[in-house]
Amino acid sequence: MRWAAAALLLPALPAAAQEEPWHGVWAADPAWCAYADRIGSHDPAPVEFTAEAVRGLETACAVAEVAPDYENSFYVVTSVCTGEGTTWAQVDVLMLGEGEVMWRWTGTGEPVRLTRCAED
């Protein structure tokens, strides 16, 4: 009984960051995965998605919010991006496909099919 009362007095510990299925390095052309170590400086190169950032060619984005829809396997990722002297808000809709496929839609045009790059 005393242990239960003591547990209530302990401060809550922060939750560990959970790996989401959209985290990782993804490429529109699987051959671009060869440049995964040069994201941001090589054209072409894949894009890296983490809980904190989205990194691509000459672009760095800080993730501000993630709205998951686990039932339908998609995520709306809102970021603040900088690149080439400009800052803008970006919204990515990331839709998981079969296997190691994810579709990325930025609000215009057609979604882009991405393939997950293998981890070294």
C-alpha positions in Angstrom: 0.0 0.0 0.0 2.8 2.4 0.9 4.5 1.6 -2.5 1.4 2.6 -4.4 1.2 5.9 -2.5 4.9 6.6 -3.1 4.5 5.8 -6.8 1.8 8.6 -7.0 4.3 11.1 -5.6 7.0 10.4 -8.1 7.1 12.8 -11.1 6.0 11.3 -14.4 8.8 10.3 -16.6 8.8 11.5 -20.2 7.7 8.9 -22.7 10.5 7.5 -24.9 10.4 8.6 -28.5 8.5 6.0 -30.4 9.8 5.0 -33.8 7.1 5.5 -36.4 6.9 3.6 -39.7 7.5 6.8 -41.7 10.8 7.5 -40.0 13.8 6.7 -42.1 15.5 7.5 -45.4 13.3 7.4 -48.5 14.0 7.9 -52.2 11.8 8.5 -55.3 14.3 6.4 -57.2 15.9 3.5 -55.3 19.3 4.3 -57.0 19.3 7.6 -55.0 19.8 5.6 -51.8 23.5 5.4 -52.7 23.7 9.1 -51.7 22.0 8.7 -48.3 25.2 9.9 -46.6 25.0 13.1 -48.6 21.5 14.2 -48.0 21.3 18.0 -48.4 24.4 18.3 -50.5 24.0 15.9 -53.5 21.5 16.1 -56.3 19.8 13.6 -56.5 19.5 12.3 -53.0 16.9 10.7 -50.8 14.9 12.4 -48.1 15.2 11.7 -44.3 12.2 11.8 -42.1 12.6 11.7 -38.3 10.4 12.8 -35.4 12.3 16.0 -35.2 13.3 16.9 -38.8 12.8 16.4 -42.5 16.0 16.8 -44.5 16.3 17.0 -48.3 18.2 18.7 -51.0 19.4 22.1 -49.7 16.4 22.0 -47.3 16.1 21.5 -43.6 12.7 21.3 -41.8 11.9 21.2 -38.1 8.9 19.1 -37.4 6.3 21.2 -35.6 3.4 18.7 -35.4 2.5 15.2 -36.5 -1.2 14.2 -36.8 -1.3 10.4 -37.2 -4.2 8.4 -38.6 -3.2 4.9 -37.5 -6.4 3.3 -38.8 -5.8 4.5 -42.4 -2.0 4.4 -42.2 -1.2 8.0 -43.0 0.4 10.9 -41.2 0.2 14.7 -41.6 3.6 16.2 -40.8 3.7 20.0 -40.4 7.2 21.5 -40.5 9.0 24.8 -40.6 11.6 24.7 -43.4 14.6 26.8 -44.4 16.6 26.6 -47.6 18.3 28.9 -50.0 17.6 31.9 -47.8 13.9 31.3 -47.4 11.7 30.1 -44.6 8.2 28.5 -45.2 5.7 26.2 -43.6 5.4 22.8 -45.2 2.7 20.1 -44.8 3.5 16.5 -45.9 0.9 13.9 -46.1 2.7 10.5 -45.8 0.7 7.5 -46.8 2.2 4.0 -46.1 1.9 1.5 -48.9 2.7 -2.2 -49.3 6.2 -3.3 -48.2 8.8 -0.6 -48.0 6.7 2.0 -50.0 5.4 5.3 -48.8 3.6 8.0 -50.8 4.4 11.7 -50.1 1.9 14.4 -51.0 2.8 18.1 -50.4 -0.6 19.5 -51.4 -0.1 20.0 -55.1 0.3 17.7 -58.0 0.3 13.9 -57.6 1.7 12.0 -54.6 5.3 10.9 -55.1 6.1 7.2 -54.6 9.0 6.7 -52.2 11.0 3.5 -51.4 12.7 3.0 -48.1 16.5 2.9 -48.3 18.1 0.0 -46.6 19.9 0.9 -43.3 23.7 0.2 -43.3 
